[in-house]
Amino acid sequence: MGFTPLRAMAQSPAQKVVVVTFGGGARDEETFAVEGQQYIPHLLNDLIPQATFFTQVVNRGILGHYVATASLATGTYETFDNFAPVAPESPTIFEYFRRDQHRPAHDAWVIAPSNGFNRIGQSDNRLYGNGLGAYVVLPKQLLSNALGHGTSDYESLLRDNYESPVQSPYSSNQVDLHELANLMQLSVAEFITHARTVSSPDELSVYIAHQVMKQLAPSLLWITLHDIDIAHSGAFSLYTDGIRRTDRLCAELWNSIQSNPEYKGKTSMFILPDFGRDADSDPGGNGFQHHRTGDPLSRTTWMIAMGPGIRENFTVNRMVESVDLVPTLAAVLKCNARFSSGKPLQEVL
């Protein structure tokens, strides 16, 4: 695998897109409801005034983090086992973009802390899946490989999922730590040093995202944050800490976009959870801790869209679906999401 330095890249498309999935499922009660707004000051005060805000984004698919994120990335409700080491069946937005725009591999990247996400960058679709996916960076796996047996100090960071064992299947488009370090003009030691200073894998993910943007400026960057999934441990304070952190990291990413001449003025950013969590009143669930019931709170979330040409401080209250994201991204990136079941969101086009 080789990368082209930013100065030598072929001319990129005029428009860039950054997608951030809001970290492992969050309910309105801990975000946009009155009692939850204390946890999202940056979304409320910094980002939404610059954005179009969709208040009802419904996920009608399987409520597991990998399969739900795969559905977000394909625009089709994927139906595979959430814990199976498989690629999405439908083409991803990365493949639509690279095929239709004839873009090189280094122009589409996915950064996903959870090791179970290492097949997210490329589908098994026979028309698209052969080498047209995104590069995938798994910070926790990079850190684990670099540390070898000396991982005891990082046990909380390296814990992959609070519901299931770690799945780590081989993926041909996964980035090696040493190659990534060379690309970023950093040492492996610097990645490890940075990891020592943070309290979460998401911090390391966003740090790597900043470096990828600085060195390669890909046209399509997808960042899957996951800290909020600590809710499965049953500790409400850790869950809300994860929401606060994700809120801050989203603002930091937008600020980086505005300070980077390769992105400023030509980047659309989309922020949305993969789904919510169970209602406290539902006897079949465990409230904030899980997402098992399929009730409205676990299925209905929100989305922030911002960037050039997108209306600022505007609220959309009509019901849309999470699979509408991909055809919307495709319209922005001028490619055809031909197998998506969603519909482009005209409010941002």
N, C-alpha and C positions, 0 to 999 in steps of 0.2 A: 504494500500500500504506500502511495506517495502523495504528497500534498504540494500544491503550487503556492509560493508566497503571494501575499496580497498584491504586491506591486506588479506581479507578472500574470495575474488572473485575466482570463478573457473578460470582455465587457459583460458586466452583470445586468440583469433586467433592471429597469428603472425603479420598480417597486419591490420592497422587501417586506417580509412578514415574520413576526415573532409571536409564537403561541405559548402561553403559560397555563398549565392545568393547576388549579388552586389546591394542591397538596393533599389529596387523600380523603376528600369528602367532608363537607361542612354544612351545617344546617343554618336556616335563617335566624334561629334563636341566638346563635353565636356569631352572626355576621350582620345582616341588614335589619333585623328586628330591633326595636328600640333598645332592648336589654343587651343586644349583642354588638351594638355599634362601637362600644368602647374597645373592642378587639381589632377593629379595622380602620383606624384613623387615616391611614394613607389612601386607602381606596375611597373613602368618603370625601376627604378634604383635598387630596392632590390629584387623583386620577379621574374620578367620575365627573368633576367639573370640566374635564377636557374630552369627555367620552360620550358615546351613545351607550346607554345602560339598558339591557334586556332583563326584565324582572322575573320572567317565567320561562325558563329553559328546562324542558322536560326530557328526561332520559327514559325511554320505554324499553330498554334492553336489560341485559343481565347486570346486576349490581355487584360486580367484582372489579377490582381496580385495573387489572391488566386488560380484561376483555372490554371494560367500559372505555378505557383509554384507546384501545385498538378501534373501537367503534367511533370515537371522536376523530381518529386519524384516517379512517376509511370513509366516513359518512354513511356507513351501513351498520346496522345492529349485528355485530358478530355474535356467534352462538357457541363458540368452543368453550371447553372447560377452562375456567379462569386460572387454574393452577397447572395447566398443561403447557409443556415447552414447545408451543407451536407458533407459527407466524399467522397473521391475519389472512383470511381467505380472500377478501376483497382488496383491490389495489389501494395503496395509501396516497395521501396528498403528496408525499415526497416523490412517488413514482409518477403520478400524473404530471407534476411540475417538471421533473427531469426529462421525461419522455417528450412532452409536448414542446418544451422550451429548449430542448437539446442542451441541458445543463450538465456540467461535470459533477462527479460525486461529491466534491468538497463544497458544493453550493447548497447542500441540504444536510442538516445535523439534528440529532436528537440527544438530549442530555437527560438521563432518567436515573435517579438514585437507586431504585429498587432493582435488584438483580433479575427479577422475573420479567423485566421489560426488555430483555436483550434481543427479542425478535420483533420489536415494534416498528423497526425502520423499513421493513420490506415484506411484502406479502408473498403468498404462495401462488398468486394468480399467474397462469402460464403466459399471459400477454404482457405482464408488467414485471414480475418478480425476479427476473434474471439480471441482477446487477444494477437495477435502477433505483434502489432504495437510498435511504439516508445513512450517513455514518452515525453509529450509536456509541455514546460515551456513558459508561456505568461507573460513576465515581466511587461507589462503595467497593465494587469489584477491583477497580484500579488500586484503591488503598489497601485492600486485603492482599492482593498479589505483591504489592511493594513491601508490605510488612512481613510477609511470610508467616512464621510461627509467632512473631512478636505482636500479636493482636489483642492481648488482654486489656491494654489501656483503651482500646477502641471498641469494646464489645457493644456498647450502646449505639455507636455510630454504625457498626457493621450489621446490626440486627436488621434483617431484610423486611420482614412482614410480621405483623402482630396477629395474623390469623393462620399462617401456614409456614411450612419449611421453605428454605431458600431453593429456588429453581435456577440452575445455572447452565443451560444448554449452550452448545457452541453456536456462534453466529459469525458468518463470514465477514460482515461489515462492522464488527466491533473493533474499537480502536485500542491498540496496545498502549500501556502507560508510557513506555520509553519513547515511542513514536509521538505520542501526544506532548510529552515534555519537550522533545526536540522541536516540534512545531511551535509550541508556545514560547520557545526560547527560555525555558525554565528547567530546573533540575527536578528529578523525582523527589529529592530532599525538600525542595520548596513546596511541592504539593503536600507532602507529609507535614511539614511545618505549618502550612496553612490549616490543614485538618486539625492540628493540635489546638488551634486557637478558636475553634468554632464549637458550637453545641449541637450541630445537626449535619446530616448528609446534604440537606438542601443548601446550606451555606456553601459547601464545597461545590455543589452543582452550579450555583450562580457565579461563584468565582471562576469556574472553568468556562461558563458561558461568556463572561466578560472577556476572557482570554481568546476564545474562539472568535468573538466579534472583532476584537482588536487585530488579530493576526490574519483572519481569512474573510471576515465580513460576509458570511453566507447569506444568500437571499432568503432562505427559509430555515428558521431555527425554532425548534420545539423543545420546551423545557418542562419536564414532568416533575413537579414538587410533590413530596410525599410525607413530610413530617407530621401532618395532621393525623395520619393514620395511627399514630400512637394512642388515639382514642380507644383502640381495641384493648389497651392495657387496663382500661377502666378508670384512669386518673383524669378527672375533668380539668385540673389545673394544667396538666401537660398538654391536653388537647387544645385549650385556649392559648397556651404559650405557642403552640404550633401555628395557630391562626394568626397571632400577632406577628410571628416571624415571617410567615408567608406574605402577609400584608406588607411588611417592610421590604422584603425582597422584590416584590412586584414593583414597588416604587423605585427601588434601586435600579432595576432593569430598565425602566422607562427613562430614568435620568441618564443612564449609560447610553441609551439610544440617542438622546438629545445632545449628548456631548461628543458623539462619534460622527465625524463628517461623512463616513460611509453610510450612515443610517439616518441622520437628522434630516427631517423634511420629506423622507421617502419611505417611511416604515409604518406599517399598520401593526398594532399589537392587540391581541385578543387574550383575555383572561377569563377562565371559567373553571368551576369544579367539575370533576367527572360525574358526581352525583351528591346527594345529601346523606343524612343519617336518620335513624328511626325516631319517631315521635316518642316523647316520654310517656304519653298516655296509651300507647299501643301495647297491649298485653303480649303480643307475639314478638316484640323486640326488646332491646336493652337500651333504649334511648340513644344518647349521643355515642354510646360505645360501639354500636354496630349498624349495619345497613342490610337487614335481612327481610323486612316485611314487605317492601315494595309499596309502602304507603306514600301519600303525596309529599311528605317531608323528605323522604329518602330519594324521591325521584325528581323533585322540582328544585332547580337552582337558578343561576343567573349568569350573565355574561357581560363583560365590559369590552367595548371595541373603540379603539382610538387611533388617530393618525391622520394623514393628509386626506382631505375630502370627506372625512367622517364628521358628522354633526356633533358639536360639543354641547355638554350639559343638556342632553336630550334623553328622555326615558321612553322605552317601548314596553307597554304592558300587555301586548297580545302574547298568546302562548306560541312559542316556537319549540323546536326539538334540537337536541344536542347534535344530531346528524346533519343539521343545517350548516354546521361550521365548515365542513369540507367544501361543499359547492360555493360557499361564500369566499373561502380562501382561494379556490380555483378561479373565481371571477377576478379577484384582485391580482393574482399571479398570471392571468391570461392562459389558463390551461383548462382542459375539459375533464371534470370529475364524472365521467360517463356512467360509472356503475354505482354512484352514490344514490341513496334513496332520499336524501334531504333536498331542501330547496334553498336557493340563494337568499340571503337576508337583504332585501332591497333597501332597508334603512341605512345600510352602511356602504352601498355601492353607488 
